[in-house]
Amino acid sequence: MTLIQVSHCASCHSIACPPQPNCQVCGQRDQSELVALPSEGTLYTFTVIHAAPPGVPTPYAIGCADFSEECRLFGRITEVDHLRVGMLVQLVFHEGQPTFQPIVNHGAKI
């Protein structure tokens, strides 16, 4: 499983995504450590695409999900049915790209 790493500042405890050598919040230098982003997040917004260039299957969904208070990622969503803002998603990788798998019913995936 591939993880996304972010910088965590040892001084002010903020995170930076993508990782930064210096804290963008408090300005501390060389006080950041790499930590893995949680694999579960909350769907912030999405759209379902029904018209695409030739050869691209439709419909498909893309969206933004929050994986911490300070890190929002953009990616394709594996399922287009039953999506709703605020639902839990699992961060997975498909063809090297961040992809969101919706989670429903306390861990049961769609």
LODRENGU-533790 format. One record per residue (C-alpha): residue number from 1; residue in one letter; chain; x, z, y negated. Coordinates in steps of 0.001 Angstrom, whole numbers, plus 500000, padded with zeros to 6 digits. Example, Ala and Ser with C-alpha at 12.3 -4.5 7.8 and 13.67 -1.06 7.14 Angstrom:
<pts>
{pos=1, code=a, unit=A, px=512300, pz=507800, py=504500}
{pos=2, code=s, unit=A, px=513670, pz=507140, py=501060}
</pts>
This chain:
<pts>
{pos=1, code=m, unit=A, px=500000, pz=500000, py=500000}
{pos=2, code=t, unit=A, px=501357, pz=499046, py=496580}
{pos=3, code=l, unit=A, px=501055, pz=501604, py=493806}
{pos=4, code=i, unit=A, px=501074, pz=501197, py=490061}
{pos=5, code=q, unit=A, px=503514, pz=503521, py=488363}
{pos=6, code=v, unit=A, px=503171, pz=504941, py=484860}
{pos=7, code=s, unit=A, px=505459, pz=507044, py=482666}
{pos=8, code=h, unit=A, px=504650, pz=510739, py=482373}
{pos=9, code=c, unit=A, px=506195, pz=512610, py=479431}
{pos=10, code=a, unit=A, px=507617, pz=515988, py=480441}
{pos=11, code=s, unit=A, px=507268, pz=517212, py=476853}
{pos=12, code=c, unit=A, px=503663, pz=516371, py=475825}
{pos=13, code=h, unit=A, px=502281, pz=515290, py=479255}
{pos=14, code=s, unit=A, px=500951, pz=511957, py=478001}
{pos=15, code=i, unit=A, px=501213, pz=508857, py=480154}
{pos=16, code=a, unit=A, px=502189, pz=505300, py=479299}
{pos=17, code=c, unit=A, px=500984, pz=502225, py=481118}
{pos=18, code=p, unit=A, px=503113, pz=500151, py=481454}
{pos=19, code=p, unit=A, px=506010, pz=502619, py=481797}
{pos=20, code=q, unit=A, px=508135, pz=503252, py=478704}
{pos=21, code=p, unit=A, px=511577, pz=504923, py=478475}
{pos=22, code=n, unit=A, px=510522, pz=506933, py=475393}
{pos=23, code=c, unit=A, px=507230, pz=508727, py=474803}
{pos=24, code=q, unit=A, px=504927, pz=506737, py=472540}
{pos=25, code=v, unit=A, px=502989, pz=509902, py=471590}
{pos=26, code=c, unit=A, px=505592, pz=512569, py=470757}
{pos=27, code=g, unit=A, px=508710, pz=510392, py=470443}
{pos=28, code=q, unit=A, px=510789, pz=512278, py=473018}
{pos=29, code=r, unit=A, px=513609, pz=510210, py=474463}
{pos=30, code=d, unit=A, px=514520, pz=510130, py=478143}
{pos=31, code=q, unit=A, px=511923, pz=512771, py=479026}
{pos=32, code=s, unit=A, px=509670, pz=510463, py=481014}
{pos=33, code=e, unit=A, px=509349, pz=510306, py=484781}
{pos=34, code=l, unit=A, px=507608, pz=507671, py=486867}
{pos=35, code=v, unit=A, px=504443, pz=508818, py=488618}
{pos=36, code=a, unit=A, px=501889, pz=506906, py=490681}
{pos=37, code=l, unit=A, px=498565, pz=506099, py=489074}
{pos=38, code=p, unit=A, px=495571, pz=507507, py=491008}
{pos=39, code=s, unit=A, px=494091, pz=504946, py=493393}
{pos=40, code=e, unit=A, px=490493, pz=505767, py=492385}
{pos=41, code=g, unit=A, px=489096, pz=505044, py=488960}
{pos=42, code=t, unit=A, px=485871, pz=504590, py=487042}
{pos=43, code=l, unit=A, px=484483, pz=501168, py=486157}
{pos=44, code=y, unit=A, px=484429, pz=500960, py=482344}
{pos=45, code=t, unit=A, px=482963, pz=497469, py=481930}
{pos=46, code=f, unit=A, px=482543, pz=494252, py=483921}
{pos=47, code=t, unit=A, px=481146, pz=490759, py=483856}
{pos=48, code=v, unit=A, px=479951, pz=488474, py=486626}
{pos=49, code=i, unit=A, px=481105, pz=484870, py=486294}
{pos=50, code=h, unit=A, px=478643, pz=482199, py=487455}
{pos=51, code=a, unit=A, px=480336, pz=479078, py=486045}
{pos=52, code=a, unit=A, px=483963, pz=478306, py=486825}
{pos=53, code=p, unit=A, px=486334, pz=475351, py=487073}
{pos=54, code=p, unit=A, px=486002, pz=473119, py=490134}
{pos=55, code=g, unit=A, px=487398, pz=474758, py=493255}
{pos=56, code=v, unit=A, px=486835, pz=478351, py=492100}
{pos=57, code=p, unit=A, px=484062, pz=479988, py=494141}
{pos=58, code=t, unit=A, px=481304, pz=481706, py=492187}
{pos=59, code=p, unit=A, px=479948, pz=484175, py=491502}
{pos=60, code=y, unit=A, px=482889, pz=486534, py=491022}
{pos=61, code=a, unit=A, px=483354, pz=489640, py=488916}
{pos=62, code=i, unit=A, px=486121, pz=490938, py=486674}
{pos=63, code=g, unit=A, px=486287, pz=494243, py=484881}
{pos=64, code=c, unit=A, px=488184, pz=497117, py=483343}
{pos=65, code=a, unit=A, px=488493, pz=500488, py=485043}
{pos=66, code=d, unit=A, px=489893, pz=503817, py=483868}
{pos=67, code=f, unit=A, px=492438, pz=505360, py=486233}
{pos=68, code=s, unit=A, px=493311, pz=508226, py=483916}
{pos=69, code=e, unit=A, px=492342, pz=509251, py=480411}
{pos=70, code=e, unit=A, px=495106, pz=507055, py=479045}
{pos=71, code=c, unit=A, px=495291, pz=504094, py=481418}
{pos=72, code=r, unit=A, px=492727, pz=501326, py=481718}
{pos=73, code=l, unit=A, px=493440, pz=498361, py=484000}
{pos=74, code=f, unit=A, px=491895, pz=494895, py=484122}
{pos=75, code=g, unit=A, px=491268, pz=493178, py=487437}
{pos=76, code=r, unit=A, px=489014, pz=491242, py=489735}
{pos=77, code=i, unit=A, px=486236, pz=493146, py=491517}
{pos=78, code=t, unit=A, px=485821, pz=492434, py=495219}
{pos=79, code=e, unit=A, px=482018, pz=492634, py=495265}
{pos=80, code=v, unit=A, px=479519, pz=491299, py=492732}
{pos=81, code=d, unit=A, px=476352, pz=493016, py=493948}
{pos=82, code=h, unit=A, px=475276, pz=496512, py=492892}
{pos=83, code=l, unit=A, px=477927, pz=496913, py=490176}
{pos=84, code=r, unit=A, px=477298, pz=499459, py=487453}
{pos=85, code=v, unit=A, px=479342, pz=500949, py=484643}
{pos=86, code=g, unit=A, px=480615, pz=504400, py=485612}
{pos=87, code=m, unit=A, px=480820, pz=503745, py=489355}
{pos=88, code=l, unit=A, px=483946, pz=504681, py=491302}
{pos=89, code=v, unit=A, px=486357, pz=501924, py=492304}
{pos=90, code=q, unit=A, px=489393, pz=501900, py=494579}
{pos=91, code=l, unit=A, px=492522, pz=500144, py=493301}
{pos=92, code=v, unit=A, px=493761, pz=497683, py=495922}
{pos=93, code=f, unit=A, px=495986, pz=494632, py=495703}
{pos=94, code=h, unit=A, px=494915, pz=491138, py=496691}
{pos=95, code=e, unit=A, px=497542, pz=488389, py=496526}
{pos=96, code=g, unit=A, px=499715, pz=490728, py=494433}
{pos=97, code=q, unit=A, px=497060, pz=491290, py=491768}
{pos=98, code=p, unit=A, px=495236, pz=494553, py=490991}
{pos=99, code=t, unit=A, px=491744, pz=494355, py=492440}
{pos=100, code=f, unit=A, px=488905, pz=496876, py=492384}
{pos=101, code=q, unit=A, px=486864, pz=497715, py=495483}
{pos=102, code=p, unit=A, px=483578, pz=499446, py=494546}
{pos=103, code=i, unit=A, px=482979, pz=502825, py=496188}
{pos=104, code=v, unit=A, px=479412, pz=503994, py=496792}
{pos=105, code=n, unit=A, px=477830, pz=506943, py=498576}
{pos=106, code=h, unit=A, px=480817, pz=509314, py=498318}
{pos=107, code=g, unit=A, px=483512, pz=507121, py=499803}
{pos=108, code=a, unit=A, px=481516, pz=504497, py=501718}
{pos=109, code=k, unit=A, px=482686, pz=501124, py=500438}
{pos=110, code=i, unit=A, px=480310, pz=498248, py=499773}
</pts>
